[in-house]
Amino acid sequence: MNYTIIRLTKLEELPKAFECGLIQLYQSVFSEPPYQEYFSDDEISEIFTSYISILGVVLLLAFLDNEVIGFCSAVRFVTKCFDDFELIDKKDTFSSTYLQKSFRLNPEHTWYLDELGVRQDQRGKGLAKHLVKTCLDTLVSTDKNATINILLNTAEENLVAQSLYQKLGFHFVEGEAVNVSQMRQDGNVQKDRRIFMLRIINKEGEIMTMAENKKNYTTEWQLATYLEVEWSDFLFGNTLSDSHEKLLNPRTDRIYPNFYRRIGELAQEWLQKNHSLPVKYLDVGGSTGRTLYEIYNSFPSLAELVLVEPSPKFCKWAQQILIDSEELGYFPIVGNCDKPSYGKAVNRPDPIRLKELYIYEAFAESVPRPANYFDLITCLNVADHHPNPKTLVQTLYDLLSPNGYLIFASPMDFNEIYTPDKERWVSNLNILFPNELWKSIGDNDVFYDFRPHCRKWIRFSSQVVAKQKR
Ligand SMILES: C[S@@+](CC[C@H](N)C(=O)[O-])C[C@H]1O[C@@H](n2cnc3c(N)ncnc32)[C@H](O)[C@@H]1O
């Protein structure tokens, strides 16, 4: 198709676009199901005029033979008025504060993909995709922020649009939806339910899958598997109660936290060899806290413990288990297929009585401590859940004090969902640690057992390396 995509930046360019059919195209695109919305000529003219007047908008039009056949626009989140967006529970308004609180996105770094439309006779030829891709490329090249979030919403039933956005690297934002009121073709104002999709792009233009990955660790199902692998010795007690035993059918042995105990032993062995007495310790991607618990019990010298974990659900359990002293109550137990069961915790570990124990819902990239701070960092089985293992190691290097220790592990079970660029997959962790920056202290394989389903046991072999910052 011989079309051209043009970015409009000046008000003077609008009349030509209107002459070339932009208004009619806009009307016809939105009059179609599922939206069936009505817009007058004046409203559309106002919409596009306000686009051009808003600082930093990206407005793209596709022209074919002097006719507009497609449009796409993105606006800075903070300049868009979301008055028509009604949150389902109506407890809040859709605003910058809400974006920060619920989406955990910085509104200053967030763009809203506002409009996308292609003339009916030009569909199915890749123009919509081309328009969105051009829009994303424009955002990457013009927005100076290190990370750019692109948010959009679409009708729940608009599967064609959703599939297109997925192909362009957008992911669904779970648990968020709004009702949007619009005038329909029949003159009535009606609400339709819209869901959100998000793509995060970092400065290099690489897809930042991290925020999306976090979603995988917020399901009850994942929580059940991690609570079992990390805390089954306490939660299930020494003997299984009748109800737990039924849940663990078939009555094979359950998973024990052997991996974490072994990490504690190895860390002790490796650091003692070097006569190291760490004081400040960080666990990155610490899930529900077992690694931190084992390391704390292995090093009486520790005075400050920090756990960072992006999953709010994991953080909540880490807090309950490591810090709070209340009984743990009911917890999810690995069940059938995707549905966990629930059981009451038989026991709990003693809470850690250390004033300087902090749990942050954060990524490795946003640990709230200065550079060169920690004497010891553990980062276990996170590398293969990270878009860029190399930069993860660099981030940890920066956080470590000179001569500080890093214990880093991974089963190298890479997956395109987490690490889309296959070039970044590694099969030996040592590749990530250049000799000029790191001294090797230890290298072991440790089994890591996991029970994702009540009849399925998985055993990984995790390579565990210990490195010292030079
Ligand atoms: C496979 S789990 C490993 C959990 C625990 N460290 C262990 O060894 O059992 C991966 C963990 O990494 C966390 N994670 C993913 N990306 C992260 C990042 N950029 N920074 C910190 N943690 C991250 C996930 O939320 C999840 O809890």
The ligand as an SDF file (V2000), in Angstrom:
LIG
                    3D

 27 29  0  0  0  0  0  0  0  0999 V2000
   11.4150  -17.5330   40.4570 C   0  0  0  0  0  0  0  0  0  0  0  0
   11.0520  -16.3440   41.6730 S   0  0  0  0  0  0  0  0  0  0  0  0
   12.3410  -16.6140   42.8260 C   0  0  0  0  0  0  0  0  0  0  0  0
   11.9800  -16.2280   44.2180 C   0  0  0  0  0  0  0  0  0  0  0  0
   13.0550  -16.4870   45.2920 C   0  0  0  0  0  0  0  0  0  0  0  0
   14.1930  -15.6090   45.1460 N   0  0  0  0  0  0  0  0  0  0  0  0
   13.4920  -17.9170   45.2370 C   0  0  0  0  0  0  0  0  0  0  0  0
   14.6270  -18.1960   44.8870 O   0  0  0  0  0  0  0  0  0  0  0  0
   12.6610  -18.7490   45.5380 O   0  0  0  0  0  0  0  0  0  0  0  0
   11.4820  -14.8350   40.9140 C   0  0  0  0  0  0  0  0  0  0  0  0
   11.1830  -13.6360   41.7890 C   0  0  0  0  0  0  0  0  0  0  0  0
   11.8150  -12.5060   41.2120 O   0  0  0  0  0  0  0  0  0  0  0  0
   10.9620  -11.4010   41.3440 C   0  0  0  0  0  0  0  0  0  0  0  0
   11.3840  -10.4200   40.3300 N   0  0  0  0  0  0  0  0  0  0  0  0
   11.1170  -10.3810   39.0230 C   0  0  0  0  0  0  0  0  0  0  0  0
   11.7110   -9.3230   38.4430 N   0  0  0  0  0  0  0  0  0  0  0  0
   12.3790   -8.6750   39.4140 C   0  0  0  0  0  0  0  0  0  0  0  0
   13.2000   -7.4900   39.4580 C   0  0  0  0  0  0  0  0  0  0  0  0
   13.4330   -6.7650   38.3710 N   0  0  0  0  0  0  0  0  0  0  0  0
   13.7020   -7.1110   40.6270 N   0  0  0  0  0  0  0  0  0  0  0  0
   13.4800   -7.8390   41.7340 C   0  0  0  0  0  0  0  0  0  0  0  0
   12.7280   -8.9620   41.7660 N   0  0  0  0  0  0  0  0  0  0  0  0
   12.1850   -9.3710   40.6120 C   0  0  0  0  0  0  0  0  0  0  0  0
    9.5920  -11.9930   41.1520 C   0  0  0  0  0  0  0  0  0  0  0  0
    8.5450  -11.1730   41.6480 O   0  0  0  0  0  0  0  0  0  0  0  0
    9.7110  -13.2940   41.9310 C   0  0  0  0  0  0  0  0  0  0  0  0
    9.3840  -13.1600   43.2810 O   0  0  0  0  0  0  0  0  0  0  0  0
  1  2  1  0
  2  3  1  0
  2 10  1  0
  3  4  1  0
  4  5  1  0
  5  6  1  0
  5  7  1  0
  7  8  2  0
  7  9  1  0
 10 11  1  0
 11 12  1  0
 11 26  1  0
 12 13  1  0
 13 14  1  0
 13 24  1  0
 14 15  1  0
 14 23  1  0
 15 16  2  0
 16 17  1  0
 17 18  1  0
 17 23  2  0
 18 19  1  0
 18 20  2  0
 20 21  1  0
 21 22  2  0
 22 23  1  0
 24 25  1  0
 24 26  1  0
 26 27  1  0
M  CHG  2   2   1   9  -1
M  END
$$$$
